[in-house]
Amino acid sequence: MSRRCELTGKKANNAMAVSHSHRRTKRLQQANLQSKRVWWSGGNRWVRLKLSTKAIKTLDSKGIEAMAKEAGINLNHY
């Protein structure tokens, strides 16, 4: 499975590593992903998701059902 946030879709970004002599080489900037267990009150159970830290902060304000609906995710499969 790819390194992608399951709610927001965040993924790695192509970038350049620049040395002191200004030589440029390609590198990846990975998203800050965390494996998180979230309580889903609608299903009355825990759901394990791979989320970015930005998504974890947004979960506190919006709630898991609203974010899953925006992302088009069926929480019964998790």
MORA-V280817 format. One record per backbone hydrogen bond with DSSP energy under -0.5 kcal/mol. CO is the residue of the C=O (numbers start at 1). NH is the residue of the N-H. If there is no record, write none. Layout:
co->CO nh->NH
co->CO nh->NH
This chain:
co->2 nh->4
co->5 nh->9
co->10 nh->5
co->13 nh->29
co->15 nh->27
co->16 nh->18
co->17 nh->19
co->17 nh->25
co->19 nh->22
co->23 nh->19
co->25 nh->17
co->27 nh->15
co->28 nh->30
co->29 nh->13
co->31 nh->33
co->32 nh->53
co->34 nh->36
co->34 nh->51
co->36 nh->38
co->36 nh->49
co->38 nh->40
co->38 nh->47
co->39 nh->41
co->40 nh->44
co->40 nh->45
co->45 nh->40
co->47 nh->38
co->47 nh->49
co->49 nh->36
co->49 nh->51
co->50 nh->6
co->51 nh->34
co->52 nh->56
co->53 nh->57
co->54 nh->58
co->55 nh->59
co->56 nh->60
co->57 nh->61
co->58 nh->61
co->58 nh->62
co->59 nh->63
co->63 nh->67
co->64 nh->68
co->65 nh->69
co->66 nh->70
co->67 nh->71
co->68 nh->72
co->68 nh->73
co->73 nh->75
co->74 nh->77
co->75 nh->78
co->78 nh->48
